[in-house]
Every structure is written in C-alpha cells, then in structure tokens.
Amino acid sequence: MQVYHGSYMEITEIDLSKSQTNKDFGKGFYVTKFRNHAETWAKNIANRYHKEPFVTEFTFYERAFEDERYKILRFDDYNRHWFFCSA
C-alpha cells in the first residue's frame, strides 16, 4: 500500500533517532494512507518552520503488521479508539 508522510523536507531514509517522544502516539514515524492528510500536515509543519511543504511517498508492505519487531498502530478510521489511544 502507498502511504504518505508530510514534512518540510523529503525523507529519503527513516531515522527514528530524529523522532520526538512527545507526539500523539509516542516516538515513531507517522504516515497516512490519505495523501491530502499528509499535504495538510506538511503545510502546517512547513509554516511553523518557515519552509516549503513536502510529501514523501512510501510503499508499505502489509506483512510488516505481522512482524513482532515492529510496534505498529493501525487505524482504518477516525474512531473512538484512535481518539483515545496512546502509546
């Protein structure tokens, strides 16, 4: 599946050491399957840092959901579980 990450720069390699701990679901790399959501986020974060928005597209292999080395939170919808979830 294609997923998107909104930022003020292109992400060529995911580096969790650059991730902040105080995000919604904790330290991690956040993506969405909705390009328009990533575009909105990119504009917001780019404005904060006086940069240009950038959306990076990744191919996410769903078999990663089964890999116990990864802690993945998956939400198919904006629902009550998503709203109240924390890492």
Gaussian input, Z-matrix of N, CA and C with variables (Angstrom, degrees):
# hf/3-21g

backbone

0 1
 N
 C     1     B1
 C     2     B2     1     A1
 N     3     B3     2     A2     1     D1
 C     4     B4     3     A3     2     D2
 C     5     B5     4     A4     3     D3
 N     6     B6     5     A5     4     D4
 C     7     B7     6     A6     5     D5
 C     8     B8     7     A7     6     D6
 N     9     B9     8     A8     7     D7
 C    10    B10     9     A9     8     D8
 C    11    B11    10    A10     9     D9
 N    12    B12    11    A11    10    D10
 C    13    B13    12    A12    11    D11
 C    14    B14    13    A13    12    D12
 N    15    B15    14    A14    13    D13
 C    16    B16    15    A15    14    D14
 C    17    B17    16    A16    15    D15
 N    18    B18    17    A17    16    D16
 C    19    B19    18    A18    17    D17
 C    20    B20    19    A19    18    D18
 N    21    B21    20    A20    19    D19
 C    22    B22    21    A21    20    D20
 C    23    B23    22    A22    21    D21
 N    24    B24    23    A23    22    D22
 C    25    B25    24    A24    23    D23
 C    26    B26    25    A25    24    D24
 N    27    B27    26    A26    25    D25
 C    28    B28    27    A27    26    D26
 C    29    B29    28    A28    27    D27
 N    30    B30    29    A29    28    D28
 C    31    B31    30    A30    29    D29
 C    32    B32    31    A31    30    D30
 N    33    B33    32    A32    31    D31
 C    34    B34    33    A33    32    D32
 C    35    B35    34    A34    33    D33
 N    36    B36    35    A35    34    D34
 C    37    B37    36    A36    35    D35
 C    38    B38    37    A37    36    D36
 N    39    B39    38    A38    37    D37
 C    40    B40    39    A39    38    D38
 C    41    B41    40    A40    39    D39
 N    42    B42    41    A41    40    D40
 C    43    B43    42    A42    41    D41
 C    44    B44    43    A43    42    D42
 N    45    B45    44    A44    43    D43
 C    46    B46    45    A45    44    D44
 C    47    B47    46    A46    45    D45
 N    48    B48    47    A47    46    D46
 C    49    B49    48    A48    47    D47
 C    50    B50    49    A49    48    D48
 N    51    B51    50    A50    49    D49
 C    52    B52    51    A51    50    D50
 C    53    B53    52    A52    51    D51
 N    54    B54    53    A53    52    D52
 C    55    B55    54    A54    53    D53
 C    56    B56    55    A55    54    D54
 N    57    B57    56    A56    55    D55
 C    58    B58    57    A57    56    D56
 C    59    B59    58    A58    57    D57
 N    60    B60    59    A59    58    D58
 C    61    B61    60    A60    59    D59
 C    62    B62    61    A61    60    D60
 N    63    B63    62    A62    61    D61
 C    64    B64    63    A63    62    D62
 C    65    B65    64    A64    63    D63
 N    66    B66    65    A65    64    D64
 C    67    B67    66    A66    65    D65
 C    68    B68    67    A67    66    D66
 N    69    B69    68    A68    67    D67
 C    70    B70    69    A69    68    D68
 C    71    B71    70    A70    69    D69
 N    72    B72    71    A71    70    D70
 C    73    B73    72    A72    71    D71
 C    74    B74    73    A73    72    D72
 N    75    B75    74    A74    73    D73
 C    76    B76    75    A75    74    D74
 C    77    B77    76    A76    75    D75
 N    78    B78    77    A77    76    D76
 C    79    B79    78    A78    77    D77
 C    80    B80    79    A79    78    D78
 N    81    B81    80    A80    79    D79
 C    82    B82    81    A81    80    D80
 C    83    B83    82    A82    81    D81
 N    84    B84    83    A83    82    D82
 C    85    B85    84    A84    83    D83
 C    86    B86    85    A85    84    D84
 N    87    B87    86    A86    85    D85
 C    88    B88    87    A87    86    D86
 C    89    B89    88    A88    87    D87
 N    90    B90    89    A89    88    D88
 C    91    B91    90    A90    89    D89
 C    92    B92    91    A91    90    D90
 N    93    B93    92    A92    91    D91
 C    94    B94    93    A93    92    D92
 C    95    B95    94    A94    93    D93
 N    96    B96    95    A95    94    D94
 C    97    B97    96    A96    95    D95
 C    98    B98    97    A97    96    D96
 N    99    B99    98    A98    97    D97
 C   100   B100    99    A99    98    D98
 C   101   B101   100   A100    99    D99
 N   102   B102   101   A101   100   D100
 C   103   B103   102   A102   101   D101
 C   104   B104   103   A103   102   D102
 N   105   B105   104   A104   103   D103
 C   106   B106   105   A105   104   D104
 C   107   B107   106   A106   105   D105
 N   108   B108   107   A107   106   D106
 C   109   B109   108   A108   107   D107
 C   110   B110   109   A109   108   D108
 N   111   B111   110   A110   109   D109
 C   112   B112   111   A111   110   D110
 C   113   B113   112   A112   111   D111
 N   114   B114   113   A113   112   D112
 C   115   B115   114   A114   113   D113
 C   116   B116   115   A115   114   D114
 N   117   B117   116   A116   115   D115
 C   118   B118   117   A117   116   D116
 C   119   B119   118   A118   117   D117
 N   120   B120   119   A119   118   D118
 C   121   B121   120   A120   119   D119
 C   122   B122   121   A121   120   D120
 N   123   B123   122   A122   121   D121
 C   124   B124   123   A123   122   D122
 C   125   B125   124   A124   123   D123
 N   126   B126   125   A125   124   D124
 C   127   B127   126   A126   125   D125
 C   128   B128   127   A127   126   D126
 N   129   B129   128   A128   127   D127
 C   130   B130   129   A129   128   D128
 C   131   B131   130   A130   129   D129
 N   132   B132   131   A131   130   D130
 C   133   B133   132   A132   131   D131
 C   134   B134   133   A133   132   D132
 N   135   B135   134   A134   133   D133
 C   136   B136   135   A135   134   D134
 C   137   B137   136   A136   135   D135
 N   138   B138   137   A137   136   D136
 C   139   B139   138   A138   137   D137
 C   140   B140   139   A139   138   D138
 N   141   B141   140   A140   139   D139
 C   142   B142   141   A141   140   D140
 C   143   B143   142   A142   141   D141
 N   144   B144   143   A143   142   D142
 C   145   B145   144   A144   143   D143
 C   146   B146   145   A145   144   D144
 N   147   B147   146   A146   145   D145
 C   148   B148   147   A147   146   D146
 C   149   B149   148   A148   147   D147
 N   150   B150   149   A149   148   D148
 C   151   B151   150   A150   149   D149
 C   152   B152   151   A151   150   D150
 N   153   B153   152   A152   151   D151
 C   154   B154   153   A153   152   D152
 C   155   B155   154   A154   153   D153
 N   156   B156   155   A155   154   D154
 C   157   B157   156   A156   155   D155
 C   158   B158   157   A157   156   D156
 N   159   B159   158   A158   157   D157
 C   160   B160   159   A159   158   D158
 C   161   B161   160   A160   159   D159
 N   162   B162   161   A161   160   D160
 C   163   B163   162   A162   161   D161
 C   164   B164   163   A163   162   D162
 N   165   B165   164   A164   163   D163
 C   166   B166   165   A165   164   D164
 C   167   B167   166   A166   165   D165
 N   168   B168   167   A167   166   D166
 C   169   B169   168   A168   167   D167
 C   170   B170   169   A169   168   D168
 N   171   B171   170   A170   169   D169
 C   172   B172   171   A171   170   D170
 C   173   B173   172   A172   171   D171
 N   174   B174   173   A173   172   D172
 C   175   B175   174   A174   173   D173
 C   176   B176   175   A175   174   D174
 N   177   B177   176   A176   175   D175
 C   178   B178   177   A177   176   D176
 C   179   B179   178   A178   177   D177
 N   180   B180   179   A179   178   D178
 C   181   B181   180   A180   179   D179
 C   182   B182   181   A181   180   D180
 N   183   B183   182   A182   181   D181
 C   184   B184   183   A183   182   D182
 C   185   B185   184   A184   183   D183
 N   186   B186   185   A185   184   D184
 C   187   B187   186   A186   185   D185
 C   188   B188   187   A187   186   D186
 N   189   B189   188   A188   187   D187
 C   190   B190   189   A189   188   D188
 C   191   B191   190   A190   189   D189
 N   192   B192   191   A191   190   D190
 C   193   B193   192   A192   191   D191
 C   194   B194   193   A193   192   D192
 N   195   B195   194   A194   193   D193
 C   196   B196   195   A195   194   D194
 C   197   B197   196   A196   195   D195
 N   198   B198   197   A197   196   D196
 C   199   B199   198   A198   197   D197
 C   200   B200   199   A199   198   D198
 N   201   B201   200   A200   199   D199
 C   202   B202   201   A201   200   D200
 C   203   B203   202   A202   201   D201
 N   204   B204   203   A203   202   D202
 C   205   B205   204   A204   203   D203
 C   206   B206   205   A205   204   D204
 N   207   B207   206   A206   205   D205
 C   208   B208   207   A207   206   D206
 C   209   B209   208   A208   207   D207
 N   210   B210   209   A209   208   D208
 C   211   B211   210   A210   209   D209
 C   212   B212   211   A211   210   D210
 N   213   B213   212   A212   211   D211
 C   214   B214   213   A213   212   D212
 C   215   B215   214   A214   213   D213
 N   216   B216   215   A215   214   D214
 C   217   B217   216   A216   215   D215
 C   218   B218   217   A217   216   D216
 N   219   B219   218   A218   217   D217
 C   220   B220   219   A219   218   D218
 C   221   B221   220   A220   219   D219
 N   222   B222   221   A221   220   D220
 C   223   B223   222   A222   221   D221
 C   224   B224   223   A223   222   D222
 N   225   B225   224   A224   223   D223
 C   226   B226   225   A225   224   D224
 C   227   B227   226   A226   225   D225
 N   228   B228   227   A227   226   D226
 C   229   B229   228   A228   227   D227
 C   230   B230   229   A229   228   D228
 N   231   B231   230   A230   229   D229
 C   232   B232   231   A231   230   D230
 C   233   B233   232   A232   231   D231
 N   234   B234   233   A233   232   D232
 C   235   B235   234   A234   233   D233
 C   236   B236   235   A235   234   D234
 N   237   B237   236   A236   235   D235
 C   238   B238   237   A237   236   D236
 C   239   B239   238   A238   237   D237
 N   240   B240   239   A239   238   D238
 C   241   B241   240   A240   239   D239
 C   242   B242   241   A241   240   D240
 N   243   B243   242   A242   241   D241
 C   244   B244   243   A243   242   D242
 C   245   B245   244   A244   243   D243
 N   246   B246   245   A245   244   D244
 C   247   B247   246   A246   245   D245
 C   248   B248   247   A247   246   D246
 N   249   B249   248   A248   247   D247
 C   250   B250   249   A249   248   D248
 C   251   B251   250   A250   249   D249
 N   252   B252   251   A251   250   D250
 C   253   B253   252   A252   251   D251
 C   254   B254   253   A253   252   D252
 N   255   B255   254   A254   253   D253
 C   256   B256   255   A255   254   D254
 C   257   B257   256   A256   255   D255
 N   258   B258   257   A257   256   D256
 C   259   B259   258   A258   257   D257
 C   260   B260   259   A259   258   D258

   B1=1.4394
   B2=1.5169
   B3=1.3416
   B4=1.4543
   B5=1.5313
   B6=1.3263
   B7=1.4586
   B8=1.5232
   B9=1.3285
   B10=1.4571
   B11=1.5284
   B12=1.3245
   B13=1.4592
   B14=1.5198
   B15=1.3303
   B16=1.4572
   B17=1.5131
   B18=1.3280
   B19=1.4571
   B20=1.5299
   B21=1.3156
   B22=1.4605
   B23=1.5256
   B24=1.3199
   B25=1.4612
   B26=1.5241
   B27=1.3167
   B28=1.4605
   B29=1.5280
   B30=1.3141
   B31=1.4573
   B32=1.5286
   B33=1.3100
   B34=1.4643
   B35=1.5209
   B36=1.3263
   B37=1.4629
   B38=1.5297
   B39=1.3111
   B40=1.4547
   B41=1.5231
   B42=1.3248
   B43=1.4605
   B44=1.5248
   B45=1.3349
   B46=1.4630
   B47=1.5201
   B48=1.3227
   B49=1.4618
   B50=1.5381
   B51=1.3309
   B52=1.4610
   B53=1.5258
   B54=1.3019
   B55=1.4577
   B56=1.5211
   B57=1.3254
   B58=1.4593
   B59=1.5274
   B60=1.3240
   B61=1.4656
   B62=1.5198
   B63=1.3163
   B64=1.4609
   B65=1.5286
   B66=1.2841
   B67=1.4580
   B68=1.5283
   B69=1.3320
   B70=1.4677
   B71=1.5274
   B72=1.3127
   B73=1.4594
   B74=1.5253
   B75=1.3048
   B76=1.4569
   B77=1.5169
   B78=1.3160
   B79=1.4638
   B80=1.5173
   B81=1.3090
   B82=1.4579
   B83=1.5095
   B84=1.3000
   B85=1.4628
   B86=1.5155
   B87=1.3046
   B88=1.4550
   B89=1.5250
   B90=1.3129
   B91=1.4659
   B92=1.5293
   B93=1.3117
   B94=1.4534
   B95=1.5196
   B96=1.3107
   B97=1.4618
   B98=1.5281
   B99=1.3365
   B100=1.4624
   B101=1.5306
   B102=1.3172
   B103=1.4718
   B104=1.5318
   B105=1.3320
   B106=1.4658
   B107=1.5311
   B108=1.3195
   B109=1.4603
   B110=1.5338
   B111=1.3243
   B112=1.4686
   B113=1.5272
   B114=1.3302
   B115=1.4619
   B116=1.5315
   B117=1.3172
   B118=1.4652
   B119=1.5159
   B120=1.3224
   B121=1.4617
   B122=1.5315
   B123=1.3272
   B124=1.4663
   B125=1.5275
   B126=1.3274
   B127=1.4707
   B128=1.5239
   B129=1.3263
   B130=1.4643
   B131=1.5255
   B132=1.3149
   B133=1.4659
   B134=1.5333
   B135=1.3292
   B136=1.4641
   B137=1.5286
   B138=1.3186
   B139=1.4714
   B140=1.5214
   B141=1.3126
   B142=1.4652
   B143=1.5204
   B144=1.3327
   B145=1.4658
   B146=1.5324
   B147=1.3375
   B148=1.4669
   B149=1.5325
   B150=1.3177
   B151=1.4680
   B152=1.5247
   B153=1.3107
   B154=1.4625
   B155=1.5384
   B156=1.3327
   B157=1.4692
   B158=1.5299
   B159=1.3262
   B160=1.4613
   B161=1.5283
   B162=1.3140
   B163=1.4642
   B164=1.5183
   B165=1.3298
   B166=1.4597
   B167=1.5212
   B168=1.3093
   B169=1.4606
   B170=1.5278
   B171=1.3193
   B172=1.4643
   B173=1.5216
   B174=1.3161
   B175=1.4581
   B176=1.5132
   B177=1.3255
   B178=1.4610
   B179=1.5228
   B180=1.3142
   B181=1.4577
   B182=1.5212
   B183=1.3231
   B184=1.4574
   B185=1.5207
   B186=1.2984
   B187=1.4703
   B188=1.5311
   B189=1.3275
   B190=1.4742
   B191=1.5229
   B192=1.3363
   B193=1.4624
   B194=1.5282
   B195=1.3243
   B196=1.4647
   B197=1.5322
   B198=1.2984
   B199=1.4643
   B200=1.5302
   B201=1.3002
   B202=1.4655
   B203=1.5302
   B204=1.3314
   B205=1.4662
   B206=1.5208
   B207=1.3277
   B208=1.4568
   B209=1.5237
   B210=1.3042
   B211=1.4571
   B212=1.5226
   B213=1.3038
   B214=1.4557
   B215=1.5199
   B216=1.3126
   B217=1.4541
   B218=1.5162
   B219=1.3146
   B220=1.4658
   B221=1.5153
   B222=1.3201
   B223=1.4531
   B224=1.5166
   B225=1.3040
   B226=1.4575
   B227=1.5221
   B228=1.3310
   B229=1.4515
   B230=1.5147
   B231=1.2966
   B232=1.4540
   B233=1.5212
   B234=1.3143
   B235=1.4569
   B236=1.5191
   B237=1.3034
   B238=1.4623
   B239=1.5340
   B240=1.3346
   B241=1.4609
   B242=1.5311
   B243=1.3198
   B244=1.4610
   B245=1.5237
   B246=1.3436
   B247=1.4535
   B248=1.5225
   B249=1.3413
   B250=1.4659
   B251=1.5263
   B252=1.3171
   B253=1.4686
   B254=1.5218
   B255=1.3084
   B256=1.4673
   B257=1.5150
   B258=1.3021
   B259=1.4691
   B260=1.5080
   A1=107.97
   A2=115.73
   A3=120.47
   A4=108.51
   A5=115.90
   A6=122.34
   A7=108.18
   A8=116.04
   A9=121.36
   A10=110.64
   A11=115.09
   A12=122.42
   A13=107.79
   A14=116.33
   A15=120.92
   A16=111.04
   A17=116.93
   A18=121.85
   A19=109.18
   A20=116.09
   A21=121.44
   A22=110.01
   A23=116.58
   A24=121.17
   A25=109.33
   A26=115.47
   A27=120.15
   A28=108.53
   A29=116.22
   A30=121.67
   A31=107.04
   A32=117.40
   A33=120.38
   A34=111.54
   A35=116.42
   A36=121.25
   A37=108.15
   A38=116.37
   A39=120.44
   A40=108.66
   A41=115.91
   A42=122.97
   A43=108.28
   A44=116.65
   A45=120.80
   A46=112.95
   A47=118.37
   A48=119.59
   A49=110.83
   A50=117.09
   A51=121.31
   A52=112.08
   A53=116.58
   A54=121.88
   A55=110.95
   A56=115.63
   A57=120.70
   A58=110.25
   A59=116.21
   A60=120.34
   A61=113.39
   A62=118.31
   A63=120.34
   A64=113.32
   A65=119.01
   A66=122.95
   A67=110.14
   A68=116.48
   A69=121.59
   A70=113.73
   A71=117.10
   A72=121.12
   A73=111.40
   A74=117.60
   A75=121.76
   A76=112.36
   A77=114.24
   A78=121.68
   A79=108.85
   A80=116.26
   A81=119.60
   A82=111.37
   A83=115.44
   A84=123.01
   A85=107.29
   A86=116.64
   A87=122.78
   A88=111.48
   A89=115.98
   A90=122.02
   A91=108.64
   A92=115.12
   A93=122.28
   A94=108.87
   A95=116.16
   A96=119.01
   A97=111.37
   A98=116.32
   A99=121.55
   A100=110.13
   A101=115.83
   A102=119.93
   A103=111.44
   A104=117.64
   A105=119.47
   A106=111.59
   A107=117.54
   A108=120.86
   A109=109.72
   A110=116.68
   A111=120.95
   A112=110.78
   A113=117.55
   A114=120.75
   A115=110.92
   A116=116.38
   A117=120.47
   A118=110.59
   A119=116.89
   A120=120.61
   A121=110.58
   A122=116.45
   A123=120.67
   A124=110.90
   A125=117.00
   A126=120.23
   A127=110.53
   A128=117.13
   A129=120.90
   A130=111.92
   A131=117.06
   A132=120.70
   A133=110.39
   A134=117.22
   A135=120.50
   A136=110.51
   A137=117.13
   A138=120.05
   A139=111.07
   A140=116.54
   A141=120.95
   A142=111.46
   A143=117.03
   A144=121.56
   A145=112.93
   A146=116.62
   A147=122.13
   A148=111.37
   A149=114.76
   A150=122.35
   A151=108.61
   A152=115.99
   A153=121.94
   A154=109.50
   A155=118.40
   A156=120.51
   A157=110.92
   A158=114.56
   A159=120.32
   A160=108.97
   A161=116.23
   A162=121.59
   A163=107.97
   A164=116.11
   A165=121.70
   A166=108.40
   A167=116.49
   A168=122.82
   A169=109.39
   A170=115.64
   A171=122.32
   A172=109.70
   A173=115.87
   A174=120.73
   A175=107.07
   A176=115.76
   A177=121.42
   A178=107.86
   A179=115.72
   A180=120.87
   A181=108.80
   A182=115.93
   A183=121.08
   A184=113.65
   A185=118.57
   A186=119.54
   A187=110.83
   A188=117.12
   A189=120.42
   A190=110.98
   A191=118.36
   A192=120.77
   A193=111.47
   A194=116.39
   A195=121.43
   A196=112.37
   A197=118.49
   A198=122.86
   A199=109.38
   A200=117.02
   A201=122.13
   A202=113.36
   A203=118.07
   A204=120.61
   A205=111.61
   A206=117.10
   A207=121.47
   A208=110.99
   A209=115.60
   A210=121.20
   A211=106.25
   A212=115.89
   A213=121.33
   A214=109.07
   A215=115.34
   A216=120.99
   A217=106.44
   A218=115.87
   A219=120.14
   A220=108.63
   A221=115.12
   A222=121.36
   A223=107.84
   A224=116.75
   A225=120.92
   A226=111.46
   A227=115.74
   A228=122.37
   A229=110.10
   A230=116.65
   A231=120.41
   A232=105.24
   A233=116.05
   A234=119.80
   A235=110.26
   A236=116.44
   A237=121.92
   A238=111.15
   A239=117.46
   A240=120.91
   A241=110.29
   A242=117.46
   A243=121.90
   A244=110.35
   A245=116.44
   A246=120.68
   A247=112.63
   A248=117.62
   A249=121.10
   A250=113.76
   A251=117.37
   A252=120.25
   A253=111.32
   A254=115.15
   A255=120.50
   A256=108.61
   A257=116.53
   A258=121.69
   A259=110.91
   D1=147.41
   D2=176.38
   D3=-87.25
   D4=134.53
   D5=176.89
   D6=-130.37
   D7=160.90
   D8=-171.99
   D9=-131.88
   D10=146.46
   D11=177.58
   D12=-127.02
   D13=122.76
   D14=179.74
   D15=-95.75
   D16=133.49
   D17=-177.55
   D18=-156.83
   D19=-166.86
   D20=172.98
   D21=-109.62
   D22=13.14
   D23=177.11
   D24=-154.92
   D25=157.37
   D26=175.14
   D27=-73.39
   D28=138.01
   D29=177.36
   D30=-103.50
   D31=111.68
   D32=-179.57
   D33=-93.51
   D34=-22.99
   D35=178.97
   D36=-147.78
   D37=132.54
   D38=179.88
   D39=-75.92
   D40=123.31
   D41=-178.94
   D42=-127.30
   D43=99.66
   D44=-176.37
   D45=-67.77
   D46=-15.21
   D47=177.45
   D48=-68.09
   D49=-18.79
   D50=177.75
   D51=-91.58
   D52=-2.27
   D53=-178.85
   D54=-78.33
   D55=144.09
   D56=179.32
   D57=-91.49
   D58=147.50
   D59=-176.68
   D60=-82.18
   D61=-17.91
   D62=-173.45
   D63=-95.93
   D64=30.94
   D65=177.91
   D66=-83.99
   D67=172.00
   D68=-175.43
   D69=-51.09
   D70=-46.17
   D71=-176.87
   D72=-114.68
   D73=21.94
   D74=178.71
   D75=93.20
   D76=-172.36
   D77=-178.80
   D78=-66.31
   D79=132.13
   D80=179.85
   D81=171.50
   D82=-174.03
   D83=178.10
   D84=-115.53
   D85=119.17
   D86=-171.76
   D87=-99.52
   D88=130.46
   D89=176.53
   D90=-135.71
   D91=165.31
   D92=176.41
   D93=-139.13
   D94=153.60
   D95=175.84
   D96=-86.48
   D97=-2.52
   D98=-179.45
   D99=-104.39
   D100=108.82
   D101=-177.96
   D102=-57.97
   D103=-40.07
   D104=-177.98
   D105=-64.43
   D106=-31.04
   D107=176.23
   D108=-67.15
   D109=-43.38
   D110=177.87
   D111=-65.21
   D112=-36.84
   D113=178.61
   D114=-65.01
   D115=-42.58
   D116=178.17
   D117=-62.91
   D118=-45.14
   D119=178.94
   D120=-62.81
   D121=-42.71
   D122=179.89
   D123=-59.60
   D124=-42.30
   D125=178.92
   D126=-63.87
   D127=-43.59
   D128=-179.22
   D129=-62.89
   D130=-48.53
   D131=-176.96
   D132=-70.90
   D133=-36.42
   D134=178.92
   D135=-65.43
   D136=-40.59
   D137=177.55
   D138=-61.67
   D139=-38.88
   D140=-179.47
   D141=-61.55
   D142=-36.06
   D143=-176.62
   D144=-104.54
   D145=8.66
   D146=179.63
   D147=56.06
   D148=46.63
   D149=179.52
   D150=-123.41
   D151=179.95
   D152=174.98
   D153=-92.46
   D154=141.90
   D155=178.48
   D156=-70.72
   D157=149.05
   D158=179.31
   D159=-146.75
   D160=132.67
   D161=175.98
   D162=-112.61
   D163=124.64
   D164=176.79
   D165=-103.17
   D166=134.35
   D167=-179.76
   D168=-103.17
   D169=136.12
   D170=178.42
   D171=-127.59
   D172=153.00
   D173=168.03
   D174=-96.22
   D175=121.40
   D176=179.21
   D177=-106.99
   D178=124.39
   D179=-179.94
   D180=-90.71
   D181=117.76
   D182=-172.59
   D183=-62.43
   D184=-16.89
   D185=176.53
   D186=-64.51
   D187=-17.80
   D188=176.61
   D189=-62.74
   D190=-25.23
   D191=176.59
   D192=-60.24
   D193=-24.77
   D194=-177.81
   D195=-92.73
   D196=-9.50
   D197=-176.79
   D198=-81.98
   D199=116.54
   D200=-175.32
   D201=-70.30
   D202=-10.52
   D203=177.71
   D204=-73.51
   D205=-18.55
   D206=-175.78
   D207=-108.09
   D208=140.60
   D209=172.24
   D210=-103.21
   D211=105.74
   D212=-174.67
   D213=-117.87
   D214=129.82
   D215=171.83
   D216=-104.38
   D217=124.24
   D218=-178.03
   D219=-121.78
   D220=127.99
   D221=177.22
   D222=-125.74
   D223=122.04
   D224=178.00
   D225=-84.35
   D226=-11.45
   D227=-174.23
   D228=-150.59
   D229=160.11
   D230=166.81
   D231=-84.72
   D232=104.13
   D233=-177.04
   D234=-135.32
   D235=-176.48
   D236=-177.73
   D237=-58.65
   D238=-41.68
   D239=-179.82
   D240=-61.56
   D241=-44.94
   D242=178.40
   D243=-60.76
   D244=-44.54
   D245=-176.00
   D246=-63.48
   D247=-38.48
   D248=-174.82
   D249=-100.29
   D250=0.73
   D251=-176.98
   D252=-72.49
   D253=144.84
   D254=172.18
   D255=-142.57
   D256=157.05
   D257=-177.08
   D258=-72.06

